[in-house]
């Protein structure tokens, strides 16, 4: 998306988040944002934040990972790690039901967690927080089937001990085909949801409003908002080593760190020169 009309407007900012930190870039520094992430030519140098070059408007521009440049974790790395973690929770509950089957049919001691809050997934589930409303809604669907699975241990082992092993086995197979499948299916849907959220955006930065200067990769962007330049607090960041112009306390309630493209570019190119 091209933003040709924004350079003359000094009171608007493109906002974005990295983790729980909120940033903004004055739109006068933005030429466009595109989905050309896969077109980036990988760099031979291994410099913090520098990932390669992009041929944009017949200019070969340097491309930097914004999160890495700011010494923050990339959101897509966190998403991929969460996807992998959810995959392990799927397998863990398949193993949990298999272990319960062996305890019922072979009399082996059942050593898995019976309390749904004490298995690895339960510990993660009740401590995990997110601002993503869609993800929160999907996560809520996990609680009931997860609790039902864990409640099976005491109930079915009591049936086994009462010499009703056959009924315990039949009940467990029904629960395997219904409740467990529901839990696994919901976990899989959450993984798919997370994958669809991984779509890096390339932000093309300009110094004069016309020509490309350098580009940055953002894992997600929020919105373009109006802000009051008089509410830019520079005192709080005057001695900061971060590449920021100040902190915007906007009357709209949207507060963020305003990045300085001059400071950021000087910092990034300095790191490249140091490793050359």
RAURBEL-V265096 format. One record per residue. N is the residue number from 0. SS is DSSP state (A for helix, B for strand, O for the rest). PHI is phi in whole degrees, 0 to 359 (NA if undefined). PSI is psi as a letter, one per 40 degrees, with the letter a starting at -180 (none if undefined). Layout:
BEGIN
n->{N	N}
ss->{SS	SS}
phi->{PHI	PHI}
psi->{PSI	PSI}
END
This chain:
BEGIN
n->{0	1	2	3	4	5	6	7	8	9	10	11	12	13	14	15	16	17	18	19	20	21	22	23	24	25	26	27	28	29	30	31	32	33	34	35	36	37	38	39	40	41	42	43	44	45	46	47	48	49	50	51	52	53	54	55	56	57	58	59	60	61	62	63	64	65	66	67	68	69	70	71	72	73	74	75	76	77	78	79	80	81	82	83	84	85	86	87	88	89	90	91	92	93	94	95	96	97	98	99	100	101	102	103	104	105	106	107	108	109	110	111	112	113	114	115	116	117	118	119	120	121	122	123	124	125	126	127	128	129	130	131	132	133	134	135	136	137	138	139	140	141	142	143	144	145	146	147	148	149	150	151	152	153	154	155	156	157	158	159	160	161	162	163	164	165	166	167	168	169	170	171	172	173	174	175	176	177	178	179	180	181	182	183	184	185	186	187	188	189	190	191	192	193	194	195	196	197	198	199	200	201	202	203	204	205	206	207	208	209	210	211	212	213	214	215	216	217	218	219	220	221	222	223	224	225	226	227	228	229	230	231	232	233	234	235	236	237	238	239	240	241	242	243	244	245	246	247	248	249	250	251	252	253	254	255	256	257	258	259	260	261	262	263	264	265	266	267	268	269	270	271	272	273	274	275}
ss->{O	B	O	O	O	O	O	O	O	O	O	B	B	B	B	B	B	B	O	O	B	B	B	B	B	B	A	A	A	B	B	B	B	B	O	A	A	A	A	O	B	B	O	O	O	O	O	O	O	B	B	B	B	B	B	B	O	O	B	B	B	B	B	B	B	A	A	A	A	O	O	O	O	O	A	A	A	A	A	A	A	A	A	A	A	A	A	A	A	A	A	A	A	A	A	A	A	A	A	A	A	A	A	A	A	A	O	O	O	O	O	O	O	O	O	O	O	O	O	A	A	A	A	A	A	O	O	O	O	O	O	O	A	A	A	A	A	A	A	A	A	A	A	A	A	A	A	A	A	A	A	A	A	A	A	A	A	A	A	A	A	O	O	O	A	A	A	A	A	A	A	A	A	A	A	A	A	A	A	A	A	A	A	A	A	A	A	A	A	A	A	A	A	A	A	A	O	O	O	O	B	B	B	B	B	B	O	O	O	O	O	B	B	B	B	B	B	B	O	O	O	O	O	B	B	B	O	O	A	A	A	B	B	O	A	A	A	O	O	O	O	O	O	B	B	B	B	B	B	O	O	O	O	O	B	B	B	B	B	O	A	A	A	A	A	A	A	A	A	A	A	A	A	A	A	O}
phi->{NA	271	236	293	265	267	297	277	256	269	240	230	219	273	258	204	236	231	65	259	256	243	231	217	234	299	294	296	263	248	274	189	228	224	256	272	303	287	271	293	272	300	272	282	282	246	249	305	93	274	242	152	232	222	276	233	53	61	231	274	251	284	240	233	281	298	300	297	298	266	62	236	291	288	298	290	292	295	295	296	294	293	301	295	295	296	297	293	291	299	295	299	276	295	296	298	293	298	295	292	300	295	295	286	274	244	77	289	299	264	249	284	295	266	281	298	272	255	284	300	295	299	298	291	301	274	244	283	230	207	269	281	296	298	293	300	297	289	295	299	288	274	298	297	297	294	297	296	299	291	290	293	301	297	293	282	291	293	295	299	292	265	62	241	298	300	292	297	294	299	297	295	293	296	293	296	278	242	295	296	298	297	298	294	296	291	298	295	295	294	299	298	300	296	297	291	275	266	212	303	247	262	258	265	261	232	256	238	87	230	252	295	249	203	231	228	259	245	282	197	236	263	203	263	234	280	221	266	300	286	259	275	273	268	295	293	242	298	253	282	274	284	280	232	268	161	247	266	257	273	296	286	97	271	250	199	275	273	288	261	293	296	294	295	295	298	294	291	291	294	293	296	299	292	260	288}
psi->{h	i	f	d	e	e	d	e	h	e	f	i	i	h	i	i	i	h	b	e	i	h	i	i	h	h	e	e	e	h	d	i	i	i	f	f	d	e	e	h	h	i	i	d	i	g	i	h	d	h	e	a	i	h	h	h	f	f	h	h	i	i	h	i	h	d	d	d	d	e	f	i	i	h	d	d	d	d	d	d	d	d	d	d	d	d	d	d	d	d	d	d	d	d	d	d	d	d	d	d	d	d	d	d	d	e	e	i	h	h	e	i	h	d	h	e	e	e	i	d	d	d	d	d	d	e	e	h	i	i	e	h	d	d	d	d	d	d	d	d	e	d	d	d	d	d	d	d	d	d	e	d	d	d	d	d	d	d	d	d	e	e	f	f	d	d	d	d	d	d	d	d	d	d	d	d	e	c	d	d	d	d	d	d	d	d	d	d	d	d	d	d	d	d	d	e	e	g	g	i	h	h	h	h	i	i	d	e	e	d	i	i	c	i	i	i	h	i	d	i	i	c	i	h	i	i	i	h	d	e	e	h	h	e	d	e	e	d	e	i	e	i	g	i	d	a	h	h	g	i	e	e	e	h	h	i	h	h	i	h	d	d	d	d	d	d	d	d	d	d	d	d	d	d	e	none}
END
